[in-house]
Amino acid sequence: MAHSAGSPGRLLLFEECPAGLDHGPHDLLVALTPLACYQLTRLRKPHAVPSDFASESVLAGLEDRYWEEQLEWLDHLDQLLWREIPALAQRGIRAASLYGYFLKISLDILFIRGFELAALLDQGYRQVILWHREVVEPPLDSTLLFRGPSVYSRLLPQFCRARGIEYQARAVPGPSAVLAVRRPATMFGVPVRHRARRLLHDIAQFREAAIRTVGLSRRPDPGPRLTLLFRTTGYDLGPLLRAARGSGHRCLLMDGDRVVDVTGLVRRTVTAGGAPDPRSAASDRSGDASEWTDAAHRTTASESTIWRWPNAWYDLPLSEILAPRVAYWMTSVVPRLAALTDRFVRLLRDEQIDFVVAPHIADLSTCAAIAAARTLPRSRSVHIEHGDSLLALKVWDLLNLFHFDDYFVPHAEVAAYFRSRRECYARPTAQVHVGSYRWQSHGRRVRAPQMAVERSSHGAASGDPGRRRGSPPPRPIVVYLLTGTGGDARYLNSAWYPDPWYYELQTRIVDVFAGRDDYTFVVKLFPSDGHILNPIAEYVRDLGRKHIRVSRAPFTRWLPRADRVIIDFPSTGLYETAVAGVPFHLLLHAKFRFRPAALEPLRPWTTIFTQTQEAVQAVEQFLRGDVTRGQVLHPEGVDILRTLEGLAGRTGEAASGGPVVHD
């Protein structure tokens, strides 16, 4: 790619900024991370971010073609695996497609970072310096994520070598300037809050089992009992498990390395078929280990056909970066996947399991369980959507439609969308059903507009929504709801803000809060820092404005006390707010693809923006205006259990009262 003859300055890239930074007047400073943005701002150093040069709109325009090519790449890898490892073909395990989410992240971040670096290096600088924190390369694990050295640091030598640009990597000296992350109190290495949550869960389970045992809860009819295997009890799976137990169905739970029967009064470890144990499966490779090693060597060799696609992106040997990950996946993850699938097949068959229920494909055990369900005529794999969004994201097809038999979504609009997505593929896809317990809980948080003043007088803004005794009534509360950061786990065909750009959007909105004191503002942080540190809490702290707080308390604890909510990403919090009737304003970036029917009822309270200033102005107008708003959306979603009973043939009708339709 052509570039200019060269700039007199240097291109200085920062993942972390040294304290005594020295640079020339013609140098271009670019912050690659939110932390670098924060540090350079504190040093009063003008700087750019990658998206100033690498247009996110242009990147979004490449995603459709990329998606089609990526599906072809996964299919091609599966064909090679079936040829190299006949045992996979015999089992019908399409490992690349099944594990496609994790493989996709490893591929996509190279494409994204390469897109950004190509645009930065086109600025004509002949010397590039990367400031970074020196870290040790950790061992690979089943997620295949890039940890340790950043993807920028892995790609820059290739890009600069190909363009004849001088490149230096400089480690930030001294103690790490990374801000301390508060870690929860632990007991025997487990967060105390997790142990407390598990204790409360066990008490509730014991109570339900005891009530049923003494005959106070009776099954509604003598129909056949189902057996359900739950991947977890979070999200909608907890209410489904309770409903199934209350109706007399047998419930098994994947609890760490065990499968336990939680139907009765006492938990019982299930041993029939050999309990699936990921740790013991690590050495069970369903064949000679050398077979997997030899297959990985042939598949990942530099001349392998699987590298034609990624190497062509930027005319660089990206296979050098990807090959160790794909080889590890083939020699460690895929053998474990095959072994675990065999164990789950025995478990599902011996225990006569009707449904394997999961909220997402999050780990190796889930992949194995749903792969096993596909091999048995009795068992069905069920995905229950764990969140809400008005976006149209193709990655959901890979996660939700390709590998499950049944997919439950919370309302009719999103069901219509996914049924239309099924028509895009010749491959088998999940049947789509409407069902949700979560949306019913959203509805229980409904508040009338006239209760805004009452809410304001009963809750104080702090790290915890509770109000201290004797404190004066606070001002009206505005909650600014943030989303997560992607770091080197960002992927395409989804919706992510570039991290440095998003941090600067947040600071601009917080600056609006700092300029007025007629509200108490709560910056509701993402539950974790995502995949890379976001120092927005430190930015708020540095402002020293008492009417601006930060909180990691669950958003549902703030919602009953909020007078207004500002949302910059259309996820679950948006739907919780709209169903609860709390006044809100949604900031929706124009690069995001949304479902028109999903946006329509929310459009009057939405600003679609391209520039940061447009979002800032929308926030200012929202804070100045009067709002008296009730519910925008209403609870939907029929009982999931009844639909499952219909799918199993227990009844001939779905929960809506009509016949069960296998779409």
Buried (B, 14 or more C-beta within 10 A) or exposed (E): EEBEEEBEBBBBBBBBBBEEBEEEEEBBBBBBBBBBBBBBBEBEBEBBBBBEBBEBEEBBEEBEEBBEBBBEBBBBBBBBBBEBBEBBBEBEBBBBBBBBBBBBBBBBBBBBBBBBBBBBBBBBBBBBBBBBBBEEEEEBEBBBBBBBBBBBBBBBEBBBEBBEBEBEBEEBEEEEBEBEEEEEEEEEEEEEEEBEEEEEBEEEBBEBBEEBEEEEBEEEEEBEBBBBBBBBBEBBBBBBBBBBBBBBBBBBBBBEEBBBBBBBBEBEEBEEBBBBBBEBBBEBBBBEEEBBBBBBBBBBEEEBEBBEBBBEBBEBBBBEBBBEBBBBBBBBBBBBBBBBBBBBBBBBBEBBBBBBBBBBBBBBBBBBBBBBBBBBEEBBBBBBBBEBBBBBBBBBBBBBBBBBBBBBBBBEBBBBBBBEBBEEEEEEBBBBBBBBBBBBBBBEBBBEBEBBEEBBEBBBBBEEBEBEEEEEEBBBBBBBBBBBBBBBBBBBBBBBBBBBBBBBBBBBBBEBBBEEEEBBBBBBBBEEBBBBBBBBBBBBEEBEBEBBBBBBBEBBBBBBBBBBBBBBBBBBBBBBBBBBBBBBBBBBBBBBBBBEEBBEBBEEBBBBBEEBEBBBBBBBEBBEEEBEBEBBBBBBBBBBBBBBBBBBEBBEEBBBEEEBEEE
